[in-house]
């Protein structure tokens, strides 16, 4: 029952973060984009919500002094760091490669698809994801039968 509570509460945090992307995008870009629910990048970070939710859920359901919490915390630190660092830089690189590719295509016919530019997150998007994940997990933990 404990493992089920950990996974379900973290998945609910991930889903809430994904669903929040749609109205936030609507407010900032004036159009609906439902594909954001299951996409990378955007506000808030679903990856950060999920892994921080897992870490908190392990701590709440199993204890903060357990080896499982240490592993979950380490994993969440890696994912959050990657979202702000490596994946964000990869998005910047994709953006510039697409600009170069578009210039080449103007001169010559080359059949290439665009690279996905929204891969990582700003620190604010990650912080929002962590907050959504942790709040969601905490609320589920409060009502979860023990």
N, C-alpha and C positions, 0 to 999 in steps of 0.2 A: 504494500500500500504506500510505503514511504517513497519508493522509486517512482511510482506512478504519479504521486503528488509533485515530485521534483520536475518530472518531464512535462506534465500537463501545465503546471503554473508557468514554466519557462516558455512553453509554446504559446500560451495565451498572451504573454508579454510580447513575443515575436509578432503574433497576429495583430495585436492592438497597434504596435509600432508600424506595421505594414499598412494597416487601414488608415492610420493617421496621415500617411504620406499623401493620400488622395486629396483630402480637403486642404491640406497645407499647400499643395501644388496649385490647387484651384485658386486659393487666395493670392498666391504670389505670381501665378502665370495666367490667371483668368480663363483657364480651361480645365476640363476634367481629363485625367489620365489614369484610368483604372489599372493599367499594366504595372504601375508603380508598387502595387501591393506585394508583388513577388519579384521585384527587381533589386539590383544592387544600387548603391548610392542613394542620395536623397535624404530628406528630413522627415523623421528621425532615422537613425541607423538601426535597421532590424537586426543585423548581426550583433551589434553591441547590446541591443535589448535582450537578445536570446542568451548570449554567453554571460552577461552580468546577471541575468535572471537565473540561469543555471547555478552560478556561484552562490548567489544569495539563497536560492532554494536548498541547495546542499547544506549550507550553513544553518538554515532554519530547521530543516527536517532532520538532519543528521548530526549537527553540531559544528561549531566554528573551529573546534580544536581537533578535527578529524583529518586524516590523510586525504580523504575524498574532497574536503573543502579546499585543501592546499592545491590539489591538482586542478579543481574547477577554477580557482582564483588565478592560477598560473595560465591556464588556457584562456580565460577571459582577458587577461592582461595582454597576451600575444595577439588575440583577435582585434582588440581595441587599438592597440599600437599599429597593427597592420592596416586597419581601416583609415587611420589618420596619416600614416606614413607611406608605405609601399603602394597600396592600392590607390591612394590619392595621387601620388606621383605618376603612376601608370596611366591614370586618367588624363593628366596634363600631357603626357607623352602622346597618348592617342589623339588628343585634340590637335597637337602640332603636326603629327603624321597625317591626319586627315586634311589639314590645310595644305601641306605639301602635295598630297595625292590629288587634291582638287586642282591645284595649279598644273600638275602634270597632265591630268585628264583634259584640261582646256586645250592643250596643245596636241594631244595624241590619244587615240582610243585605247584605253586599258580597262579591262573589266575587273575591277576590284571593289569590294564592299567597304563601307566605312567601319572604322573601329569604334567600339563602345567607349564613350568619353566619360561617362559618369560611373566610375568604379569605386572610388573612395569617398571620404567624408571630410567635412571641416570639423575642427574640434567641437564646435557648437552642436553639429548634427550628432556626433558621437556621444557627447554629454547628454543630449536629449534622449538618445536611444538608451543609454545606461539608466537614466531616470525612469523612463517608461517601463523598461524591463524590471527594475527593482520595485517600483511602486506596484506594478501588476502582480508580481510574485508575492510581495508582502500582503496585499489584499486577499489573494487566493489562500495564502497560508493561514490568515486569520479565520477564514470560513471552512478550511479543509478539515474533515473529521479526523480526529486522532485517537 
